């Protein structure tokens, strides 16, 4: 296997950087079907998703650790770059697709801005699909399992015109029934209904030139994403306004959820759920070799459509009846590179990069007949009934970059690398939302203020221009032919943004401003600045039968993007996105792989991480310290959310040669496990949003020949229950809900490969 972490193909053991390499074969044999399961093979990678739009990746705890903070806000960008075949995907939601026809996945840890650019301060996920071939070949896979799980994958490749033009066509279909029963809507929720197709052409008229054209489309149309009752937290609100009293005295009769055990697989959310999203695009990758130099061009256009239905009160009561943001994103990118291709004392790569995106959203929120009772008790019952917002958000960004990196080998065993990138970005945002409906007659100023505390009309626009430099220096030393030590320093920047989900407002009495005017000084968010020091050792021992790699790192982030609460007299107290002074993360990581004889292979990886908000003086308070309004707490020293102290992954495969019907084959037994310690579900460090640690075990047993394979597999063999994320219900009633784990899946897979 090779990696392209430095934009050229290299042996991963010769790359002086922390990375995890997962081959397409390993994805197949571990039944890792999508990116949400990838973290089970890469311990430093964490994934959280309330639904595909609100998806967050973190590497070493950095990126977008809380799904509600960033990816619901289209004016902000992630800190983990997501790339497919060299093309940057600006929205993490586009990572929801199933893995189809994948050659390998590289998880690069630490700042990657010098070469990868766009918002890779935490790291990058680099996915590469299989290329077309000039020999006929094909592969197919069919799986069936629990809850009518059905997945079909196929790929075919071959020549169109001799050894000049070849094609590859691949696709997948995935179906599975839901596992959470909604007793109100009489349906199963959290099902799977995914489709994907990719077509490629490879034009290679000579050994020196190739042009690869790729087109892909995927669709995710599921009845999801149900969240379940987890627990009730105490708050500082009057007892009559906390969850227990509100539920007991609900108009129409006392309310109780169908279960207070989040693992009973039942809910009563009354609003319709559903996700309907599709994405796709076309790209062209041209490579031209001129002696010792290779010129590369990558051009791409992509789109993403999104719509979903949500029940944001998470109950069977008619509090909030609709909440969704139908959206459309389009992006175009162009990269030109020049790089050396012949080993020598100096290797280099340099290039230019351009990126443009546009996201248009239509935020919609509608409240029901019990909204006033639940959120504003004591006011007229119909104050919020039918109260709603509708509007439009329009966000555009444009980015220009120039970069270069040089590796110099002054001695055969020493390599010194230095690189720099300069990026200039401009962003424009328009937010225009109108609130209407609900009670409209007999309103006093106090009732108008009450309605505005739930939803308000607001309109503003903003422009942001920002230039930044990122870079890295690295020194590597070959201690022996199989042992390399390295040390590096990298500086990166996650771009600033525009708040596209509403702004805090001025209260009455502020000179020069009317009550309710948006505070425009909060419309933009400054860039994050990341500095990372890292050192490590990579080894290849026992005639390549054993590899062992270990690294340690320290990261400091200033101007970290997070929710703050400002209690200044000129701000109507509320939480909004801004910058906090400092975050630090440090840790140790390792990975190992071994061949034990001819039949047994083993792997292991682990990470220790310690991430804290080093300075966070204006943070939101935990739910147990919150009353009717948003409260401010100093969260300095608090552990970061979504980051386990310890993570580990291990697996092994044993092969026993057996002949059947005169054909050579082997019985294959495989087991894999992943373990994670507890995490905080939100930034406040609340004792009621702690997510317990867990250990998962997967496995398979089957018979394999060079042409076909049959296997029985199981994911989550012991049916371990755990929570993926937790959410505090709006209004501070104390209700905590969450997305629970996938139950055990057992199935049968048939695979075949022909030609090639």
Secondary structure, DSSP 8 states (H G I E B T S, - for coil): -EE-TTSS-EEGGGS-S-EEEEEHHHHHHTT--BGGGGGGT-TTEEEEESSSSSEEEEETTEE--STTTSTTSTT---SEEEEETTEEES-GGGGGSB--SEEEEEEEES--TTTT-TT-SSEEEEEEE----SS-EEEEEEEEEGGGEEEEEEEEEEEEETTTEEEEEEEEEEEE--SEEETTTTEEES-EEEEEEEEEEEEEEETTEEEEEEEEEEEEEES----EEEEE---SS-GGGSHHHHHHT-TTS----S-S-TTS-EE---S--EEEEEEEEEEEEEEEEETTEEEEEEEEEEEEEEEEE--TT-SSSSSEEEEEEEEEEEEEEEEEEEEE-S-SSEEEEEEEEEEEEEEEEEEEEEE-TTHHHHHSTTS-TTSSTT-EEEEEEEEEEEEEEEEEEEEEEEETTEEEEEEEEEEEEEEEEEEEEEEE-S--SS--HHHHHHHHHH---EEEEEEEEEEEEEEEEEEEEEEETTEEEEEEEEEEEE--EE--S---B--TT-TT--TT-B-GGGSEE--EEEEEEEEEEEEEETTTTEEEEEEEEEEEEEEEEEEEE---TTS-S-EEEEEEEEEEEEEEEEEEEEEETTTEEEEEEEEEEEEEEEE-TTEE--GGG--SS--EE--TT-B-TT--SEEEEEEEEEEEEEEETTEEEEEEEEEEEEEE--EESSTT--TTSEE--EEEEEEEEEEE-SSEEEEEEEESTT----EEEEEE-TTSS-EEEEEE----EEEEEEEEEEE-
